[in-house]
Amino acid sequence: MRVTVNRFALADLRVKDGQSMRELARRAGISAPTLSNIEAGKRNAGPAVRKRLALALNVRVSSIEAQLIEASEPVAEDVAA
């Protein structure tokens, strides 16, 4: 299983917090284009960046994470069969 940013949750939390992309990027110590690419799903954020984004939004890291199942991993339905 691979952990990535839930780009929809990230953008939603940023907007609800009243932060622009530029402000959140500055507070998280990343560039605005990098944040834009993360929110667009064009780039993933590593664990350190996810932590800084969560801190800048004052939320738990798990609030902005998504777990992706790799193609080689069995899906729950397949396991039960």
Buried (B, 14 or more C-beta within 10 A) or exposed (E): EEBBBBBEBBBEBBEEEEBEBEBBBBBBEBEBEBBBBBBEEEBBBEEEBBBBBBBBBEBEBEBBBBEEEEEEEEEEEEEEE
